[in-house]
Amino acid sequence: MSRRPESERSDWTDLDLLTREEAHGRLLAEIAETDVRLAGLGTDDEAEAERELLRRRLRALREAAEDLTNPTHSTNLTDHSKN
């Protein structure tokens, strides 16, 4: 009966962490869904604001996917600040 409350338990105990491959696959699926949403937008001014938000989201998703497949790329980008 000494089980910790849910808020105090570590994620490591649950072993529910994603592998890099699983995370990459989920990112690719999200990229595909976002591409479809972007392609389906109209041409009016209201759609332009959403289009810009989706473009930003796509850039972030693609960068995250790239970081998972090429982790040294993201490390090299930030290492120059240490010099």
C-alpha positions as CSV (number, residue, x, y, z in Angstrom):
1,M,0.0,0.0,0.0
2,S,3.0,2.3,-0.4
3,R,2.2,3.1,-4.0
4,R,2.9,6.7,-4.9
5,P,0.2,9.0,-6.1
6,E,0.0,9.4,-9.9
7,S,1.4,12.9,-9.7
8,E,4.6,11.7,-8.0
9,R,5.3,8.7,-10.2
10,S,8.1,8.9,-12.8
11,D,7.3,8.4,-16.5
12,W,10.2,5.9,-16.5
13,T,8.3,3.6,-14.3
14,D,5.5,3.3,-16.8
15,L,7.9,2.5,-19.7
16,D,5.6,4.4,-22.0
17,L,8.3,6.3,-23.8
18,L,8.4,6.5,-27.5
19,T,11.3,5.3,-29.5
20,R,12.8,7.6,-32.1
21,E,11.3,5.6,-34.8
22,E,7.8,5.7,-33.3
23,A,8.1,9.5,-32.7
24,H,9.3,10.0,-36.3
25,G,6.4,7.9,-37.7
26,R,3.9,10.0,-35.7
27,L,5.5,13.2,-36.9
28,L,5.3,12.0,-40.5
29,A,1.6,11.2,-40.1
30,E,1.0,14.7,-38.6
31,I,2.9,16.3,-41.5
32,A,0.7,14.4,-44.0
33,E,-2.5,15.5,-42.2
34,T,-1.3,19.1,-42.0
35,D,-0.5,19.0,-45.7
36,V,-4.0,17.9,-46.5
37,R,-5.5,20.6,-44.3
38,L,-3.3,23.2,-46.0
39,A,-4.2,22.1,-49.5
40,G,-7.9,22.2,-48.6
41,L,-8.0,25.8,-47.5
42,G,-9.8,28.4,-49.6
43,T,-8.4,31.6,-51.0
44,D,-10.1,34.2,-48.8
45,D,-8.4,36.5,-46.3
46,E,-9.6,34.3,-43.3
47,A,-8.0,31.3,-44.9
48,E,-4.7,33.2,-45.4
49,A,-4.2,33.5,-41.6
50,E,-4.9,29.8,-41.1
51,R,-2.6,29.0,-44.0
52,E,0.3,30.9,-42.4
53,L,-0.3,29.1,-39.1
54,L,-0.3,25.7,-40.9
55,R,2.9,26.6,-42.8
56,R,4.7,27.4,-39.5
57,R,3.4,24.2,-38.0
58,L,4.7,22.2,-41.0
59,R,8.1,23.8,-40.7
60,A,8.3,22.9,-37.0
61,L,7.1,19.4,-37.6
62,R,9.6,18.9,-40.4
63,E,12.4,20.2,-38.3
64,A,11.5,17.9,-35.4
65,A,11.3,14.9,-37.8
66,E,14.7,15.9,-39.3
67,D,16.2,16.1,-35.8
68,L,15.0,12.6,-35.0
69,T,16.7,11.2,-38.1
70,N,19.8,13.3,-38.0
71,P,20.4,14.2,-34.3
72,T,24.0,15.5,-35.0
73,H,22.5,18.1,-37.4
74,S,20.6,19.8,-34.5
75,T,23.5,19.4,-32.1
76,N,25.9,21.1,-34.6
77,L,23.5,24.0,-34.9
78,T,23.6,24.7,-31.2
79,D,27.2,23.9,-30.4
80,H,28.5,27.0,-32.1
81,S,27.2,29.1,-29.2
82,K,29.6,27.4,-26.8
83,N,32.6,28.8,-28.7
